[in-house]
Amino acid sequence: MSVVLILGSGPNVVACRTWPRDPFDRIVAINNAWAVRSDWDDLIFPDDFARERQPVDLSPNQRIIRSAEYVPLQNTFGGFVYAGGTMAFTASYWALAALQPDVIAVLGCDMVYPEGESTHFYGTGTADPLRQDISLRSLEAKSARLMVMAAKLGCAMVNLSHGESRMVFPRATPQTVATAKPSPFDMAAANTALAKEERLGYYVPSGKYWKEEDGFDPDAIDAVDQLWLKSVQLPGI
């Protein structure tokens, strides 16, 4: 059983500072989350991530994952327009393709940004999912899509946070994560969504989809998102 822990920058990510390493075979940090605990294995961030926010000293087993590696891998899952152009999704698709785990557990990736409260573990940061972006119209749908893509490969997606979340993954704990199973999904709805994505052809090999978004129809993307939402059992339903 191979379990990957992905750490985002949400305030609740600090909970993992006291967790034992044993339940996790690999720890992937996103952006600033490398500062949460020192035993991370992979750090993934976009090309414009500020140099002063990057770690200076890496241990021999630590590596940085850049766009030259993660863009081609995310492209194998349909690219950024359909999969979601935020690093929480990118890190998950990269881990799914590069590490081929049995479980991907996320923490600090809830993408909830209440006004007047700390939005990141280090204070207030830039909330990517709140920007005007053609790929982020339904974060719930993007997480449903990811959950289905993972399940098709025999991988379970789980959320280790306990608060509000835009991710629709089942909840888990460090104690139960190793027993997680891939979520059931509606194969017909998933295949219909994939076929619609193929017909639309909103694929940008470079990953820089924002440079071509004038050619994308938001209503068509919304229709695809609705299909993904129908393909899974949503929390509370």
C-alpha positions as CSV (number, residue, x, y, z in Angstrom):
1,M,0.0,0.0,0.0
2,S,1.5,3.3,-1.1
3,V,0.2,6.5,0.4
4,V,1.1,10.0,-0.7
5,L,0.4,13.0,1.4
6,I,-0.1,16.3,-0.4
7,L,0.2,19.5,1.7
8,G,-1.4,22.8,0.6
9,S,-1.2,26.2,2.3
10,G,-4.6,26.2,4.1
11,P,-4.5,27.2,7.8
12,N,-5.3,23.6,8.9
13,V,-2.1,22.2,7.2
14,V,-0.2,22.9,10.5
15,A,-2.1,20.0,12.1
16,C,0.3,17.6,10.4
17,R,3.4,18.9,12.2
18,T,2.8,16.5,15.0
19,W,1.8,13.5,12.8
20,P,4.1,10.6,12.6
21,R,5.7,9.9,9.2
22,D,4.8,6.2,9.2
23,P,1.4,6.4,7.5
24,F,2.9,8.2,4.4
25,D,5.3,6.8,1.9
26,R,5.9,10.2,0.3
27,I,5.1,13.8,1.2
28,V,4.5,16.3,-1.6
29,A,4.5,20.0,-0.6
30,I,2.8,22.7,-2.7
31,N,4.4,26.2,-2.8
32,N,5.1,27.5,0.7
33,A,4.0,24.2,2.4
34,W,7.6,23.0,2.4
35,A,8.0,25.1,5.6
36,V,5.3,23.1,7.5
37,R,7.5,20.1,8.1
38,S,11.1,19.3,7.1
39,D,10.6,15.7,5.9
40,W,8.9,16.4,2.6
41,D,10.1,14.6,-0.5
42,D,8.8,16.6,-3.4
43,L,8.1,20.4,-3.7
44,I,6.0,21.5,-6.6
45,F,5.3,25.1,-7.6
46,P,4.7,27.2,-10.7
47,D,7.5,28.9,-12.6
48,D,6.6,32.3,-11.2
49,F,6.9,31.2,-7.6
50,A,9.1,33.8,-5.8
51,R,12.7,32.8,-5.4
52,E,12.8,34.1,-1.8
53,R,10.0,31.8,-0.9
54,Q,11.9,28.7,-2.1
55,P,13.9,26.5,0.2
56,V,17.7,27.1,0.2
57,D,19.0,23.8,1.4
58,L,17.6,20.5,0.2
59,S,18.5,17.1,1.6
60,P,19.7,14.4,-0.9
61,N,16.2,12.8,-1.0
62,Q,14.3,16.1,-1.7
63,R,13.5,17.4,-5.1
64,I,11.7,20.3,-6.8
65,I,9.1,19.5,-9.4
66,R,8.9,22.3,-12.1
67,S,6.5,22.9,-15.0
68,A,8.7,21.0,-17.5
69,E,7.8,17.8,-15.5
70,Y,4.3,18.4,-14.3
71,V,2.8,20.0,-17.4
72,P,3.3,16.9,-19.6
73,L,1.9,14.6,-16.9
74,Q,-1.2,16.7,-16.3
75,N,-1.7,16.8,-20.1
76,T,-2.0,13.0,-20.0
77,F,-5.1,13.6,-18.0
78,G,-6.7,16.0,-20.5
79,G,-4.8,19.2,-19.7
80,F,-5.5,22.2,-17.4
81,V,-8.8,23.5,-18.7
82,Y,-10.7,20.4,-17.7
83,A,-8.5,19.3,-14.8
84,G,-8.3,22.7,-13.0
85,G,-5.5,25.3,-13.2
86,T,-4.6,25.4,-9.5
87,M,-1.6,23.7,-7.9
88,A,-3.7,21.5,-5.6
89,F,-5.1,19.7,-8.7
90,T,-1.7,19.9,-10.6
91,A,0.1,18.3,-7.6
92,S,-2.5,15.5,-7.4
93,Y,-2.4,14.7,-11.1
94,W,1.4,14.8,-11.0
95,A,1.5,12.4,-8.1
96,L,-1.1,10.1,-9.7
97,A,1.0,9.8,-12.8
98,A,4.6,10.0,-11.4
99,L,4.2,8.1,-8.2
100,Q,1.3,5.7,-9.0
101,P,0.1,5.5,-5.4
102,D,-2.8,3.5,-3.9
103,V,-3.9,6.6,-1.9
104,I,-3.5,10.3,-2.3
105,A,-4.4,12.2,0.9
106,V,-4.6,16.0,0.8
107,L,-4.4,18.5,3.7
108,G,-4.6,22.2,3.5
109,C,-6.1,22.0,0.0
110,D,-9.7,23.0,0.8
111,M,-9.7,26.2,-1.2
112,V,-12.0,28.0,1.2
113,Y,-11.1,31.7,1.8
114,P,-13.4,33.4,4.4
115,E,-13.1,37.2,4.6
116,G,-11.4,38.6,7.7
117,E,-9.7,35.3,8.6
118,S,-6.3,33.7,7.9
119,T,-6.5,32.1,4.5
120,H,-3.1,30.4,4.6
121,F,-1.0,28.8,7.3
122,Y,1.4,31.8,7.1
123,G,-1.3,34.4,7.3
124,T,-2.9,35.9,4.2
125,G,-1.9,34.9,0.7
126,T,-3.1,35.0,-2.8
127,A,-6.2,32.8,-3.2
128,D,-5.8,31.3,-6.6
129,P,-9.3,29.8,-6.9
130,L,-10.9,33.2,-6.4
131,R,-9.2,34.7,-9.4
132,Q,-11.1,35.0,-12.7
133,D,-10.0,31.8,-14.4
134,I,-11.8,29.7,-17.0
135,S,-10.6,26.5,-15.4
136,L,-11.8,27.2,-11.9
137,R,-15.5,27.8,-12.4
138,S,-16.5,24.8,-10.3
139,L,-13.8,23.6,-7.8
140,E,-16.2,20.8,-6.7
141,A,-16.5,19.5,-10.3
142,K,-12.7,19.6,-10.8
143,S,-12.2,17.6,-7.6
144,A,-14.9,15.1,-8.7
145,R,-13.1,14.7,-12.0
146,L,-9.8,14.1,-10.2
147,M,-11.4,11.5,-7.9
148,V,-12.8,9.6,-10.9
149,M,-9.5,9.7,-12.8
150,A,-7.7,8.4,-9.7
151,A,-10.3,5.7,-9.1
152,K,-9.9,4.5,-12.7
153,L,-6.3,3.8,-11.9
154,G,-7.1,2.1,-8.6
155,C,-6.2,5.1,-6.4
156,A,-8.3,6.6,-3.6
157,M,-8.5,10.3,-3.1
158,V,-9.1,11.4,0.5
159,N,-9.2,14.6,2.5
160,L,-7.5,14.7,5.9
161,S,-9.0,18.1,6.9
162,H,-12.1,18.4,9.1
163,G,-13.5,21.8,8.1
164,E,-15.3,23.2,5.1
165,S,-13.9,22.1,1.8
166,R,-14.4,22.6,-1.9
167,M,-13.0,19.1,-2.4
168,V,-15.6,16.4,-2.6
169,F,-13.2,13.6,-1.5
170,P,-14.2,11.3,1.4
171,R,-12.7,12.3,4.7
172,A,-10.0,10.2,6.4
173,T,-7.5,10.4,9.2
174,P,-3.8,9.5,9.4
175,Q,-4.9,6.4,11.2
176,T,-7.4,5.3,8.5
177,V,-5.7,6.5,5.4
178,A,-4.0,3.2,4.5
179,T,-7.4,1.5,4.4
180,A,-9.0,3.9,1.9
181,K,-10.4,2.5,-1.2
182,P,-11.1,4.2,-4.6
183,S,-14.5,5.9,-4.6
184,P,-17.3,4.4,-6.7
185,F,-18.4,6.5,-9.7
186,D,-20.9,6.5,-12.5
187,M,-19.0,5.1,-15.5
188,A,-21.6,6.3,-18.0
189,A,-21.5,9.9,-16.7
190,A,-17.7,9.9,-16.6
191,N,-17.5,8.6,-20.2
192,T,-20.0,11.2,-21.4
193,A,-17.9,13.9,-19.7
194,L,-14.7,12.7,-21.3
195,A,-16.3,12.4,-24.7
196,K,-17.6,16.0,-24.4
197,E,-14.1,17.2,-23.4
198,E,-12.7,15.4,-26.5
199,R,-15.3,17.1,-28.8
200,L,-14.6,20.5,-27.4
201,G,-10.8,20.1,-27.9
202,Y,-9.8,22.7,-25.3
203,Y,-6.3,21.3,-25.0
204,V,-3.2,23.6,-24.6
205,P,0.0,21.5,-24.8
206,S,2.1,24.3,-23.1
207,G,-0.2,24.4,-20.1
208,K,-0.6,28.1,-20.6
209,Y,-4.3,27.9,-21.2
210,W,-5.0,31.5,-20.1
211,K,-3.3,32.7,-23.2
212,E,-6.0,31.0,-25.3
213,E,-9.0,31.3,-23.1
214,D,-10.8,33.7,-25.5
215,G,-11.4,30.6,-27.7
216,F,-13.1,28.7,-24.8
217,D,-16.9,28.7,-24.2
218,P,-17.6,29.0,-20.4
219,D,-21.0,27.5,-20.9
220,A,-19.5,24.4,-22.5
221,I,-17.1,24.0,-19.7
222,D,-19.9,24.4,-17.2
223,A,-21.8,21.6,-19.0
224,V,-18.8,19.3,-18.7
225,D,-18.4,20.2,-15.0
226,Q,-22.1,19.2,-14.4
227,L,-21.4,15.8,-15.9
228,W,-18.4,15.3,-13.5
229,L,-20.6,16.3,-10.6
230,K,-23.2,13.7,-11.6
231,S,-20.5,11.0,-11.9
232,V,-19.8,10.9,-8.1
233,Q,-21.6,10.7,-4.8
234,L,-21.3,14.2,-3.4
235,P,-20.8,14.7,0.4
236,G,-24.1,15.0,2.3
237,I,-26.2,13.4,-0.5
